[in-house]
């Protein structure tokens, strides 16, 4: 597509000519604290999307999954989520060390609305609450402590449009490549088959969840 056919939006004034200003209650929905409803949603959420940024503004979004109730609410303005074994890139942690601003999106299966939380994060290696972060008897090596600055509910339109929770809309898994197939092609692995990589990944999933 030629660049001349792309009409970019460069200013907020241009943006507001397309999308009108929302009513005041939309701005006022940020309560800036963890109230009883937010506590309930956090307690039922098994998956959190964590957004971090480098000082230069490069963003990263990482899924964080645990049994529901694993994210601890320490006060009306503070929560903590444990780290579990991953790929050792520690992208989120390296970002937090340089830029503490984080965003989180809490998902609850079957619920179209999500809870958005923004705040400042601290990477911690030990604290009295680490015992409460144990899963299957294993204590995490690291955790992310978040001081909440913004908190509000996000409407369910995106989930309704996508039919995310409706199994009838899900693709046949066989129509999608496996991670082994993707890794083989992305990394140009010559000496391993996709099946061998998938088997190794399955073993790693089984042994190194916690």
N, C-alpha and C positions, 0 to 999 in steps of 0.2 A: 504494500500500500504506500503510495507516495506521501511524503510528509505534508504536502499541501492539502491532502484530504483529511488530515487530522486536526481537529479544532481543540486545542489545549485550553484548559482553564488555568489562568495564572494568578488571579487575585481573589480575595474573599468577596469583593463586590461582584465579580463575575459569577462566583459560585452562588451567591444569594439571588442573582437574577434567574437562576435555574431552580434552586431549592429555597423555598421561602423560610423565614425565621420560624422556629417552633414556638408553640405557646409557652408561657412562663413555667407551668408545672413541669415541663420536660427538663428545663434547666434546674428546677428546684428539687428534682428527685434524688440528687446526690445528698445523702445524709451524713457522709463522712465518718461513720462509725458502724460497728457490728451490733445490730439490734437483734431482738429475739428471732425475727424472720430470717435474717441473714445467717444466724447461728444454725437454724434448722436446715437451711439449704446446704451450708457447708458440711453439716453432720451427715447429710445424705449424698454428698458428691464423691464419687470414686475417681473423678478425672478433673484435673485442673490444667488449663493452658497458661503457661508462664511466659510473659513477654519481657525481654531485657534488651538493653541497647549499649553499644559501645560509646565512648565519648564522642566519636565522630558521627554518630547517628545511624550506624548500621544496626538493624534490628534482628532479633532472633526470637522465635516462638518454640517452646518446648513443652510436650505433653508430660504431665506428671500423674501417674496412676497408682492408686493404693486402695485397699478396702475402704468403703465409705466410713467416715468418722475418723480417718487417720490424720486429717489436718486439724491441728489443735487451735482452739480459740483461747488465748491467754487473758484477754481483756476486751473491752469495747473497742480498743484501738490497736490491738496486736494479735497476730496469728503466726503460726509456724508450720512449715511443711518439711517433711524429711526427704533426704536424698536417698535413692536406691541405686544399686549397681547399674551402670550404663556403658556407654562406649568410651568413657574416659576422656572425651574431648573437653568436658566441663565448660562448654561455651557460655551457659548461663552464669556459672560461678565467676568466670573470668570477667564477664560483663559487669556483674554486680560489684566486683572489687574496684572497678574504675568508674562505674555509674550506678548508684544505688536505686535509681527509679525503676520500678517494675509495674507491670499490669498483669492481672489474673482474671481468668474467666472460668467460673465454676459451673460444671455441667452435672445435671441429674438425669439418669436414664428415664425416658418417657416424658420429661418436662421440657416444654418448648422454650420457656423463659430461662434466662441465665443470669447469674450474679457477677457483676463486674466490680473488681477491686483494684485500686491503684494506690501505691504507697512507696515507701523507702525500705529497701531490704538490707539486711546484715547477714553475712555468711558466718555461721558459728560451728565450732567443732565439738563443743560440749556445753551442757547446761543441765540444771536439775530436771527439766522437762524431757530430756532424751529418753528416760525410762518409759515415758508415756508414748513415745514415738516408735516403740518396738513393734515389729510385726513378725509372727512366727518365731518369737523369742530372740530376734536379732535387732540390735540397736544400730541406728544409722551412724555413719562416720561423719556426716555433715547434715546441716539443716539450714533452711532459709527463714529467718525471722523477718516479718514484715510489719512495719508500723503503718497502719491504714490511714490514708489521707482522703481518699474518695471511695464511695461505695454506693452502688445503685443497681436496680434491676434493669435488664435489657429485655425488650419485648420479644415475643416468639415468632415474629414474621419470617426471619431467615430460616428457622427450623420448620415452620409450616410450609414455606415455599419449597424447601428441599426434601420434605417428607423423610427427614433423617431417621426418625424412629419407626417408620413403617416398613416392616420386612418385605412387603410386596414390591417395594421400589428398589430393593437392594440388588445389585448385579450378581450374576452367578460368579462365585469366586474363581471358578475355572477359566473365566474369560479375562481375568487379570493376571499379570505376571507375578511370580513369587519373588520374594526378596532375593533368593538365590539367583534367579534369572537376571534380576536387575543388577545385583552386585557383580555378576560375571561380566555383563556387558559394560557397566559403568567403569569397572576397574580393569577391564581387558584381561581377565584371568584365563590363562590358557591351559593350566594343568589341572583344573578342577571343573567338574561338571556342575550344573545348576542344582542337580539333585544332591550332590555331596555337600554343597554349601548349605542348602536347606536343612539337611540332616544335622549338620554342625550347629546351625542356628537354633534348631529345635532343642538340641541338647543343652545349649547355652541358656535358652529361655527356661528350661526345666531346672537347671542347677543354680542359676545366678539371678533369680528374681529378687532375693533379699540377702 
